[in-house]
Amino acid sequence: MNSTPPASSTVHLAFSPDPAYVRTIRLVAAAVARRAGVADELLDEVRLAIGEACTRAVALHRRYGLTDPIDVMMTDGGRFTVQVTDRGPAGSARDDPGETTGAIMVQVAAETGLPPVDEEALSAGVGLALLKGLVSDLAVASGAGGSGTEVRMSWPLGRTRSP
Amino acid sequence: MELSLATRSVSDHTVLEVGGEIDVYTAPRLRERLIEMVGAGETRVVVDLGRVEFLDSTGLGVLVGAHRRLRASSGSLTLVCPHERLLKIFRITGLDSVFDIHGSVESATTGTPAGA
């Protein structure tokens, strides 16, 4: 048996698309990020960003009536990388009307001071704006096999790994 | 921590004190309470976020919805948010220009401009 610690380690979670679990995922993610060596001052952002990605995935599953689990993969090789993968219809990353209109609504609300009517679409747009504002390394792509969307985020490791 | 909600009157305003975490799970309770308040005829509503530990996009959506409902009934929604980590979220999303945000309940209920 090799006693050398692995160059990177992984925590892989899957959860049912229930809003009650998003907080649990946030707590676990912050703990894993801390252990991986993400600087303390970034942990609030990591927690919020991962929560937003999971909230987005839960909303998508519920909109399409999907009960499949949402995948959260966290790895710490070089950077702390998190991938949140939903099982929504192919192409929903680009064509998601909720996110597109939501983002436009936020802009309209910000510029005119007149908030839009649809809170759910607004929240989706705000969530996307938050992800873009919080995560400098953010990528949204179709999931493996052409179904689902994969939101990938990463943060630098600022200190040595803690036990 | 779960969401906590408590209302009190300060001069002619109704202050809703929110504590804990506002996220996709707890935001519906905040939405219900705000809708009840507007339905009960409250027009000068202050939402005090001073004891909020976490706020996400779902919570922001609920606050925007309440702001819109109050405007429709000639009312106003004022926020109290003394924490930089929450203010940052309003700035990133551009919602700091939509809301009237104050650093204290006293400032929010006396109409002192934010930051004064």
Interface residues (C-beta under 8 A of the other chain):
Chain A: P19 A20 V22 R23 R26 D44 R47 L48 G51 E52 T55 V58 A59 V106 Q107 A109 A110 E111 G113 L114 P115 P116 V117 E119 E120 L122 S123 A124 V126 G127 A129 L130 G133 L134
Chain B: E21 D23 V24 Y25 R31 F54 D56 S57 T58 L60 G61 V62 V64 G65 H67 R68 R85 I89 I92 T93 G94 L95 S97 V98
